Amino acid sequence: MGTTYDLQKMSRRLARYLDEDRYTHTQGVRYTAAAMAMAHGADMMKAQVAGLLHDCAKCIPAKKKLKLCERENIFMSPYEKKNPFMLHAKLGAYLAREKYDVEDEEILSAIVWHTTGRPHMSLLEKIIFIADYIEPNRCKAPNLEDIRRLAFVDLDTCTYRILEDTLDYLKTNPKDIDGMTQDAFNYYRNIYERRELEAEEDE
């Protein structure tokens, strides 16, 4: 039996630090991640904790994000220094450990990578990455209906499709693309293309 967490207490605390829209989004990610964990055989408690805490640092002002990372020796890439809003993922993992008593490295890693993704993500990392994108309050992303269906069928293809659409959107300003997002896309595109090729060969 894994560690259990008081999710209601965690939610009450979060409500003090997030604005209303972010809190609503956070609860949406929590429940979407739990449903995906059921579908894919992941740990539901871990999925809910990572879903609740993935944006716990989101509402910290940009200058404070930079100062906190400097103070706590949290590595910042040149891209993150120029775009401090991206630091909420790393800072979220730090706050999850220090303020919410989360020691589980799998949960912390899912929080770190929920924005950019990365090559070879774990099951929980993919669940949080996808749940953040598809939770019920999201409505502006393209192809959401298809991506939501894929989330419960094929995590790798779903991740690939999200990264593809994200990069298509960000390419309107290439300076806004984090290198890790491009690396993640290349990795999951290769998986997708290899599967497509194998399917053609089996016909």
Secondary structure, DSSP 8 states (H G I E B T S, - for coil): ------HHHHHHHHHHHS-HHHHHHHHHHHHHHHHHHHHHT--HHHHHHHHHHTTTTTTS-HHHHHHHHHHTT----HHHHH-GGGGHHHHHHHHHHHTS----HHHHHHHHTTTT--TT--HHHHHHHHHHHHSTT---STTHHHHHHHTTT-HHHHHHHHHHHHHHHHTTSGGG--HHHHHHHHHHHHHHHHHHHHHHHH-
